[in-house]
Amino acid sequence: MDYVIRNATRNDMPQVLHLIKELATFEKEPHAVEVTADDLKHDGFGEHPAFHCFVADVNSKIEGIALIYNLTPLGKVKYCI
């Protein structure tokens, strides 16, 4: 098995969203995901990104993600997985 841990790109966001939805389904909260791939592209890759994402690329398929984001002092965040 060949794998690479790398920084995510804008083009990875549909696959990242798929994994976010899979996690939500596993946690029995499939309707909790309100973010879209376009939201992820916009919010993660601008001048001041709201999060950073790493992907585990296994044989050219994204099989895992790690999202890193700061919590606000009041704990109000758009992305909470």
C-alpha positions in Angstrom: 0.0 0.0 0.0 1.4 3.4 -1.0 0.2 6.4 0.9 1.1 10.0 1.3 0.0 12.5 4.0 -0.2 15.9 2.3 -1.8 19.3 2.5 -5.3 19.3 1.0 -6.1 21.3 -2.0 -9.2 23.0 -3.2 -9.8 20.2 -5.6 -9.8 17.7 -2.6 -12.8 19.3 -0.9 -15.6 17.2 -2.5 -13.8 14.0 -1.2 -13.1 15.7 2.2 -16.8 16.5 2.4 -17.7 12.9 1.6 -15.5 11.8 4.6 -17.1 14.4 6.8 -20.5 13.1 5.9 -19.4 9.5 6.5 -18.2 10.4 10.0 -21.5 12.2 10.7 -23.4 9.1 9.6 -21.2 6.9 11.9 -22.0 9.2 14.8 -25.7 8.9 13.9 -25.9 12.6 13.0 -26.2 12.5 9.2 -28.3 15.7 9.1 -25.8 17.7 11.1 -23.6 18.4 8.2 -24.5 21.8 6.7 -21.3 22.7 5.1 -20.8 22.3 1.3 -17.7 21.6 -0.8 -17.9 25.2 -2.0 -18.0 26.4 1.6 -14.9 24.3 2.3 -13.1 25.7 -0.8 -14.0 29.3 0.2 -13.3 29.1 3.9 -10.2 26.9 3.8 -8.2 28.5 0.9 -8.6 32.3 1.2 -6.3 35.0 2.5 -7.2 34.0 6.1 -8.2 30.4 6.1 -10.7 29.2 8.8 -9.1 25.7 8.9 -6.2 23.7 7.6 -6.7 20.2 6.2 -4.3 17.2 5.7 -5.4 14.2 3.6 -4.2 10.7 3.7 -3.8 9.8 0.0 -3.8 6.0 -0.4 -3.1 4.7 -3.9 -4.4 8.0 -5.3 -7.6 8.0 -3.3 -8.3 10.1 -0.2 -8.9 7.7 2.7 -8.6 10.0 5.7 -8.5 13.6 6.7 -7.3 15.8 9.6 -9.0 19.2 10.0 -7.2 21.8 12.2 -9.0 24.9 13.3 -9.0 27.4 16.2 -11.8 27.7 18.6 -13.1 31.1 19.4 -13.1 32.3 23.0 -16.8 31.6 23.2 -16.5 28.2 21.4 -18.6 29.4 18.5 -17.1 27.8 15.3 -18.5 27.0 11.9 -16.6 23.8 11.6 -17.0 21.4 14.5 -16.5 17.8 13.6 
